[in-house]
Amino acid sequence: MTSPNDLPETMKALVLESTDKPPTIETVPIPQPTLGSAIVRVLAANTISYIRDIYNGNRKYPFPTPLIPGTSFIGRVAAVGADATKIKAGDLVFVDCVVRSRDEPADVFLASIVQGSTAGSAKLMRDVFRDWSYAEYCRAPLENLTLLNEARLTGPHTEGGLGFSLSQLAFASAMMVPYGGLRDIELQAGSTVIVAPATGPFGGAAVCTALAMGARVIAMGRNQESLAFLKSRVPHPERVETVAITGDMAADCNELKKHGIIDAFFDIGPPEAYASTHFKSCILALRHGARISIMGGYKEGKSQRLRMQANTHADQTPRHCHTAQLYHA
């Protein structure tokens, strides 16, 4: 396909009319490219573990309806707006679901998940990019498309390729979440990081991401079988140690210390883990000057209060409100 005229008139899509009833598969018009956008044929789109609670209203995320749900995805460009100068029809791309206003970056929303916290982000989602990737085609901002080297990423090893499947490439959307926190604490190759809890969707992605960054990982979780399964599935399992969260803070801390000097702690727990003992176990096991990234989505007002000295640049501006550098008293 090289122009909007080559697009079919209709497509199949998952349509959510209301959170009061499940989404249904409908035949809907295919969107057309506008200035600053592209039409992408969806090839592989992830789901997130709590997506049911979003679209049945349990999480009470604000978003307009009706809409086509979705997440970040891998796709092939079908048509582009007239102002596109690099992206072209036929390109394999990664499409990010984080959409920002071009004239006010603070107006940001997660496509088809939550409309953001400003009037501008709500307007942008409601009027321009309401529908997303659980459909045959999706219209997305050009800046949300990352061009992929298809031959290198998906080609066979005999031809210099890495042999990834499209579904494996789509997993990048999960890895990008912990990557932000790990990059923020400047995780270095050869360092050791605790990932806890490590057996959930984003925790497992954090383990893979830390390994890809060259680190050694101590994965913590409550289920020993899940930890063993995680270790068996990740690349470079020889750089992964596992420690169970038993509820005994001191004992778990001692188990962590058995694995040597620990340089960082990455937390990404679910709302229900607000009272977990792993916070203190992990923090007390860290070396002097270690760094911490807290990305867990804990219940408001119920997360543990931690006293930490902020890690600052030379100009004394804080790095991030959820990162800290640890100094033992």
N, C-alpha and C positions, 0 to 999 in steps of 0.2 A: 504494500500500500504506500503510495507516495503523496496523496492529497486527501482532503476531507471527502471529496467526491467518490473516492474508492471505498469508503467505510460503508458497512451495511447500515440499514435504517434502524434496526432493532437489535437487542441483545437480551440474554437471560441475566437476571440479577436477583440477589437476595434483598428484599425490601422490608424495612421495619416501618410499619405504619404508626405503631404506638407501643410503649412498654407494657401495655395491658394485654398484649397478645403476641405470640411468637412471630418472627419474620417469615415471609413466604417467598417462594421463587416466582418471579413475575417476568413478563416480557415488557421491556421499557425502551424508549428511544436511546440511541447511542449519543453521547455528548459530542459536541463539535469543538475543535480547537479554537481558542481565542488568542489574542496577543498575550504572550507570556505563559502559555500553557502548551501541553502536549496530550494527545490521546494515546494511552498505553494499553496494549492487550495484556491482560493479567495471566501470568504463567504459573506463579507459585506465591501464595500468600499465607502467612502464619495465622494462628489464633493465639490468644493469650489465655492464661489459666483461669482468669476471672471474667471472661467475656460474657458468660451467661448472666452474671450479676449486673453487668452494665446494661444489657439490652432487655432484661426483665424489670429494670427499675430499682433493684435492691441497693445499688450503689448511689443512686440518685445523682448521677452525673448529668449536668445540663447539656442538652443538645437538641437541635430542631428535628422535627419529624414531619413527614416521612423522610427517611434517608436510606442510603445503601451502606451497610456497615463495612468494616474492613480494617486492615493494619498495613504496615509497610510490606512491600512486595517486590518480586522480580517480574519484569515484564519486557515486552518488545514494543518499541515505538511504532504506532500505526500512522500517526499524522502529527504535525507540529504547527504552531502558530507562525504567522508570516515573519515574526521577528527572531525566530530561532536561527542561530548562526553556526552551531556545532552539532547539536543533537539532530538526528535525521531518522526518517522512517526506516525500520529494519534493525536499529540499534538495540542491543540487549542492555537493560538498565536496572538499577536498584532505585526504588521510589520510596522515599522517607515519608512517614506520616506526620511529621512535625511541620506544620504550615505556619509561616510568618508573614505579616504584612510587609509589603515592600517599602512603605513610607513610615512605618512605626514598628520596629522589631519587637517592641514589648507586647504588641498584639499578636499572640501566638496561641495555637490550639492543636490538639491531637485529632487528626482527621477522623471523623465519624465516631469519636469516642467521647470527647468533652470539648465544649466550645470555648474554653479558656475563661479568664477572669476579668476581661475588659469588654467594654461595649464594642470596641473595634474588632476584637477577635470573634465575638459572637456574630457581628455583621458579616465578617469575611466567611465564616463557616456557613451561615444561614443563606447568604445571597450568591456565593461564588463557588466554594469547594465543599458542598454539603455531602456529596456522594463519594464513595471510595472503592475499595478493591474487591469486595465480594460480588463481583460481576465479571462479565467477559471483557469489558473495557472500562478504563478509568481516566478521567481528566485530572491532571495534576499540574502544579506550577513547574515551569522549566527548571527552576533552581532546586527543586526537590528530586530531580533525576540525576543519578550518578552513572556515567557511562562505564560499562564493564568491558574488559578485554575478554571477549567470549572465547577466542581460540586458546588463550592462556589458561583461563579459569575452568573451562569445561572440556577442553581438548584431551585426547588420550595421552598417556605418559610417553608413548613411543614417538609422539610428535611434539614433545616439549610442554604438554598441557598438564594441569593439575588434576583433571578428572573429576571435578566437583559436579554433582547433580544440581538441578535448579532448586530443589528443596533444601539442599545443603547451603546454597548461596543465600536463600531466604532466611536462614538461621542468623545471618549477620544482623538482622534487626533486633534479635534478642541480645546478641553480644554487644551491641552499641550502648545498651543501657549501663551495664557494669563498666564498660570501657571508659565512660565519662568519669566515674568515681575513681577508677584505678589510675587514669591519666592525671587526675587532679592531685593525687598524692604522690605523683611522679614515681610510680612503681618501676623498678629497674630490673633488667635481666640479671639473674644470679641472686636476687633478693628472695626472702621468704615472706609469704603473706598468708594470713588466716582468712579463709572465706567462710562466713557463717551467717545463717544456715546455708548449706551448700547443695541440698538435694532438691530444692524447688526449681522451677523453670529458670528464674533469673540467677539463682545461686549456682546452678549447674553451668549456665552461660558464663558466669563470672570465673568459674574454675577454668573453663576452656580459654577464656580471654586472657587470664593471668598467665597460663601456660604459653599462649601464643606470644605474650610479651617477654617470655624468657624467664619467668619467675618459678620458684618452687612453691607449691601450694599445700597448706594444711587445711583440709576440708572437714568442717564440723557439721554434724546433724544428729537427730535423735534416733534414726533407724540405721542400725549397722548394715542391714542387707542393702538398703538404698545407697549407703556410702560405698559399699563394695561394688555395687552395680555401676555407680558413677565412675569409680576408678577404672573399672574394666572397659569403659566406653570412651574415655577421653584419650586424646593423643598424649604420648609421653607419660604413661602412668608411673614410670619410675621417678617422676618428680612430684608425685602426689602422695601425701600421707593423710590418714583419716583419724579423727578423734571423735568419739561419741559425746553428745551433750547429755549428761546423766542427771542433771539437776543438782549435783554436788559441785558447787563452784570451786572449792579448793582442789578437789580431786581432778577435775577437768583441767584446771590451770596447770597442775603438775604434769598431766599427760601432755599438754601442749609444750611445756618446757623441755620435755624429753627429746624434742625434735630440733633442739639447738636454738641459735639466736633467731628471733623473729622480728622482722623489720616493719611489718604493716598489718593492719586489721581492716578487712572490708566486710561491712555488715549490710545485709539486704533482706532482712526478715519481713514476714507478713504482719498484718495488723494484730493478729492473735498472739504474737510473740513478744508483746510489750513487757512481760514480766519474766522473760527467759533469763536464766543465770549465765548464759554465754557471754553477755556483755562484760561482766566483771572478770570472768575466767580469761577471756581474750585480752582485755586491757592489762591485767596483771601479769600476763605472760610475755608482754612486749618488752623489747630492750628500751633503754633510755633514748629519747629522741625519735622513737618510732612514729609512724603516721597512721591516722585512722580516717576512714571514710564511712559515714553512716548514711546509707541510702534506704533503710527499711521504711516501709509505709505503716508506721505504728499508730495505734489509736490515739487520737488527740487527748493530751492531758494525762496519758498513762505511760509514756515512755520514761525510762529511767533518767534521772538527772545526773549528768556527768560533769566533773570539774576538770577542764583541760585548757591548756594554754594554746591560743590560736597560732597556727603556723603563718608567718608573714613574710612578704617579700622585703627587699632592702628599703622600699619606700614605706614600709609599715602598713600597707593596705592588706586586709585579710584575703586569703586565697579563696575561700569558699565557706559559706556558713555551715556546711556540714562536714568539713574536714578539720582536723586538728593534729598538732604534734604533741606527743606525750613527754612530759617531764616528771619523773618520779620524785616525790618529796624526799 
